[in-house]
Amino acid sequence: MKKIFIGLIFLSFLFIVDQSFVSGDLPALTQQAFIECQAQRGTNTPPLPFHYDGCTLWPNGTWVECCAEHDSAYWCGGSAGDRLKADVALGICVNAKVPRIGSLMQRTVRVTGVPWMPWNVRWGFGWKYGKGYK
């Protein structure tokens, strides 16, 4: 019962915290995503534009920059190992700011970010659907 109560408090927190992010940073974030992806893949960068909405389905708290780096890696795509590295880095980054939240976020993206899901937050979202781990 205690775990359910804590879960409900956390879910309430998600709706209270500011969901906005600084859209003026988008050009800089886009450029940074391209540079990081180019360092990983050379000239073989994604054809679809980079997009960033803050911490997708999470409040944009003090950890929002962790989500920007994670979205950059998810846009670029790569191997299953690359994805695991990005998800672990997200968890570590967020946990450094708010203990335990990063671990929860990491587990969530491990389930929801698989490349075969047909939504725009999947691994490799900079590529047309169906690329998978490559």
FIGU-472820 format. One line per 3 residues: number of its first residue (from 0); their letters; for each residue x, y, z of C-alpha. Coordinates in steps of 0.05 Angstrom, whole numbers, plus 5000, padded with zeros to 4 digits. Each point is the difference from the previous one (the first is absolute). Example, Ala and Ser with C-alpha at 12.3 -4.5 7.8 and 13.67 -1.06 7.14 Angstrom:
BEGIN
0	as	5246:4910:5156 | 5027:5069:4987
***
This chain:
BEGIN
0	mkk	5000:5000:5000 | 5057:5047:5017 | 5031:4989:4930
3	ifi	4934:5017:4966 | 4994:5063:5041 | 5071:5022:4983
6	gli	4985:4985:4927 | 4938:5043:5000 | 5038:5057:5032
9	fls	5054:4994:4946 | 4948:4999:4944 | 4968:5063:5030
12	flf	5068:5032:5000 | 5007:4987:4925 | 4939:5042:4986
15	ivd	5020:5058:5046 | 5072:5011:4976 | 5012:5047:4943
18	qsf	4997:4964:4933 | 5031:5056:4959 | 5070:5004:4972
21	vsg	5040:5055:4968 | 4983:4994:4926 | 5052:5052:4983
24	dlp	5052:4946:5015 | 4974:4956:4944 | 5049:5024:4946
27	alt	5059:4989:5047 | 4973:4932:5021 | 4990:4981:4927
30	qqa	5071:5019:4983 | 5028:4963:5060 | 4960:4937:4982
33	fie	5027:5003:4929 | 5072:5008:5023 | 4994:4943:5050
36	cqa	4967:4954:4949 | 5052:5018:4947 | 5055:4982:5049
39	qrg	4968:4932:5009 | 4977:4985:4928 | 5043:5044:4956
42	tnt	4960:5028:4941 | 4944:4949:5010 | 4954:5045:5042
45	ppl	4924:4994:5005 | 4958:5030:4944 | 4943:5021:5045
48	pfh	5006:5065:5040 | 5019:4999:5073 | 4943:5019:5047
51	ydg	5000:5012:5074 | 4942:5010:5047 | 5035:4999:5066
54	ctl	4994:4937:5042 | 4947:4963:4961 | 4942:4979:5045
57	wpn	5040:5024:5061 | 5002:5068:5034 | 5057:5045:4979
60	gtw	5034:5007:5067 | 5072:5013:5016 | 5018:4940:4957
63	vec	4975:5028:4933 | 5071:5003:4970 | 5006:4925:5013
66	cae	4940:4990:4955 | 5031:5043:4945 | 5061:4956:4997
69	hds	4957:4938:5001 | 4955:5026:4944 | 5062:5015:4959
72	ayw	5024:4928:5006 | 4930:4973:4985 | 4995:5044:4937
75	cgg	5067:4973:4975 | 4985:4927:5015 | 5052:4945:4994
78	sag	5010:4932:5032 | 4964:4969:5059 | 5063:5014:5040
81	drl	4997:5074:4980 | 4929:5003:5025 | 5017:4966:5066
84	kad	5057:5050:5009 | 4953:5059:4987 | 4948:4973:5049
87	val	5050:4987:5055 | 5030:5070:4990 | 4929:5029:5007
90	gic	4990:4962:5065 | 5067:5022:5029 | 4991:5072:4979
93	vna	4930:5006:5030 | 5018:4961:5063 | 5056:5050:5012
96	kvp	4947:5054:5004 | 4942:4963:5031 | 5016:4931:5030
99	rig	4956:4942:4976 | 4964:5039:4946 | 5055:4985:4950
102	slm	4995:4926:5013 | 4925:5003:4987 | 5010:5040:4937
105	qrt	5053:4951:4976 | 4954:4941:5010 | 4943:5037:4964
108	vrv	5041:5016:4938 | 5027:4929:4997 | 4928:4976:4991
111	tgv	4971:5057:4959 | 5059:5020:4955 | 5008:4936:4960
114	pwm	5013:5013:4926 | 4941:4960:4975 | 4947:5043:5034
117	pwn	4966:5046:4950 | 5006:5065:5039 | 5047:5058:4996
120	vrw	5037:4986:5065 | 5027:4933:4979 | 5074:4984:4993
123	gfg	5024:5028:4934 | 4942:5049:4990 | 5043:5039:4951
126	wky	4993:4943:4951 | 4938:4975:4965 | 4962:4948:5039
129	gkg	5028:4930:4993 | 5075:5014:5004 | 5007:4963:5066
132	yk	5068:4994:5033 | 5052:5020:4948
***
